[in-house]
Amino acid sequence: MLKILGNQTYRNLFAAQVIALVGTGLLTVALSLLAYELAGSNAGVVLGTALAIKMGAYIVLAPIAQAFAARLPRRGFLIAMDCVRAAAALALPFITQIWQIYLLIFILQAASAAFTPTFQAVIPDILPDEKEYTNALTLSRLAYDLETLFSPALAGLLLTLISFHWLFAGTAVGFIVSALFVLPVQIPNTATATANIWQRITQGIVVYLATPRLRGLLALNLAVAAAGAMVFVNTVVIVRDLLGGNEREVAVTLAFFGGGSMIAALAISRILDRYGDRAVMLTAAVFLCVVQLLFIFVTQAVGIPSWTLILTGWALIGASYSAVLIPSGRLTRRSAESSARPSLFAAQFSLSHVCWLITYPLAGWAVARFGLPTSFLILGGIAFIATAAAMMLWRDEKPTIAHAHPDLPSDHPHLREHGRSDKHEHVFYIDQLHRRWPA
């Protein structure tokens, strides 16, 4: 898996991702402390509103940003978005009003909504081999999980030496270093000739929703969000209120989720090679549903889940979570040629965050209103329905047809795109859609 780091372009981009993730982790801690400084006991309301702004920016602005960025050099665009994020982070410690938090968070997350899908679409272009790309997705998942464990610990260490306001400077440094890693790399540009801006905005979503396996992926995104929301929103409630644990035990419980996710990420490449994307992703989604049903039965039987059950369940959910999310990049990559990938990755980014926008507040409201067993029933029911929908929408794993182009010269861009000049495979329903929505 680590062999792909021998690719200098990918190595720089992966380093940029890791550094930016550390900066984002510091931002999460610093923002919560800033909200408490300005709002006191209403800090939860401020953070909830900031989270809603973040999701709104991701959902609405990702396709729009990709439409306007389609004609821009991708390296320069990534660097510019990192600079915008750094500037917003540097401004945060100087604010004195709550509305200023909302404004700067919107600016920062708008830049992230433009940066992330573009970054995701670059990786398959520089790693055309599917096995190498799968390893890149695995490393990306591991980076996210390690950030979840490492950033809070780093923030805690720094806070023993400096004021929390300086954590925003650390965030800005992370984005600036990320831009510096991107600066020397050569990224192929895929500018499109489409003139109609509305067509560029909607193309990714139209193609996404017209592709059977991507419709199935959207349903799986909802299943993952339903299970993940219970973990991210209610771990603190379960540990502190039901089990009487402390802040350290909250962190340990979340670490079990991250640990399960990392174990699955390390094993996923071989599993996908043996069983294929559809079988692995659907099996993992079914497992998510089963684990949540077990929580319902146990909590109904004994009243309060044990530590062993919570830690084991969180690790199993984390493993299933990874097993669904890692192959999603492979499906998106496989569903369009290079020129159309940025808009398709933007559609995946935007639509998946719609799922989280639904499940995040639902998970918090359900536990407060109905208690833990009913909450698992509601969110587990959503995961079950979404998984069943994915099975119906994505019925097989035969999305390509082989064909040749003897009429085209060997150096034609279309043949170069597929890596050989004699015969190659096309996604047949995407090929049909491109006649209506040309790249």
Secondary structure as the mmCIF struct_conf table of DSSP 4:
data_model
#
loop_
_struct_conf.conf_type_id
_struct_conf.id
_struct_conf.beg_label_comp_id
_struct_conf.beg_label_asym_id
_struct_conf.beg_label_seq_id
_struct_conf.end_label_comp_id
_struct_conf.end_label_asym_id
_struct_conf.end_label_seq_id
HELX_RH_3T_P HELX_RH_3T_P1 LEU A 2 GLY A 6
BEND BEND1 ASN A 7 ASN A 7
HELX_RH_AL_P HELX_RH_AL_P1 GLN A 8 ALA A 39
HELX_RH_3T_P HELX_RH_3T_P2 GLY A 40 ASN A 42
HELX_RH_AL_P HELX_RH_AL_P2 ALA A 43 ALA A 69
TURN_TY1_P TURN_TY1_P1 ALA A 70 ARG A 71
BEND BEND2 LEU A 72 LEU A 72
HELX_RH_AL_P HELX_RH_AL_P3 ARG A 74 ALA A 91
HELX_RH_3T_P HELX_RH_3T_P3 LEU A 92 PHE A 94
BEND BEND3 GLN A 97 GLN A 97
HELX_RH_AL_P HELX_RH_AL_P4 ILE A 98 ILE A 126
BEND BEND4 ASP A 129 ASP A 129
HELX_RH_AL_P HELX_RH_AL_P5 GLU A 130 LEU A 159
TURN_TY1_P TURN_TY1_P2 THR A 160 LEU A 161
BEND BEND5 ILE A 162 ILE A 162
TURN_TY1_P TURN_TY1_P3 PHE A 164 PHE A 164
HELX_RH_AL_P HELX_RH_AL_P6 HIS A 165 VAL A 182
TURN_TY1_P TURN_TY1_P4 LEU A 183 PRO A 184
HELX_RH_AL_P HELX_RH_AL_P7 ILE A 197 ALA A 210
BEND BEND6 THR A 211 THR A 211
HELX_RH_AL_P HELX_RH_AL_P8 PRO A 212 VAL A 237
HELX_RH_PI_P HELX_RH_PI_P1 ILE A 238 LEU A 242
BEND BEND7 LEU A 243 LEU A 243
HELX_RH_AL_P HELX_RH_AL_P9 GLU A 247 TYR A 275
HELX_RH_AL_P HELX_RH_AL_P10 ASP A 277 VAL A 302
BEND BEND8 GLY A 303 ILE A 304
HELX_RH_AL_P HELX_RH_AL_P11 TRP A 307 ARG A 334
TURN_TY1_P TURN_TY1_P5 SER A 335 SER A 335
BEND BEND9 ALA A 336 ALA A 336
HELX_RH_3T_P HELX_RH_3T_P4 SER A 338 ALA A 340
HELX_RH_AL_P HELX_RH_AL_P12 ARG A 341 PHE A 370
HELX_RH_AL_P HELX_RH_AL_P13 LEU A 372 LEU A 393
BEND BEND10 TRP A 394 TRP A 394
BEND BEND11 GLU A 397 GLU A 397
STRN STRN1 THR A 400 ALA A 404
TURN_TY1_P TURN_TY1_P6 PRO A 406 ASP A 407
BEND BEND12 LEU A 408 LEU A 408
TURN_TY1_P TURN_TY1_P7 SER A 410 ASP A 411
HELX_RH_AL_P HELX_RH_AL_P14 PRO A 413 HIS A 418
TURN_TY1_P TURN_TY1_P8 GLY A 419 GLY A 419
BEND BEND13 SER A 421 ASP A 422
STRN STRN2 LYS A 423 VAL A 427
HELX_RH_AL_P HELX_RH_AL_P15 PHE A 428 ARG A 436
BEND BEND14 TRP A 437 TRP A 437
#
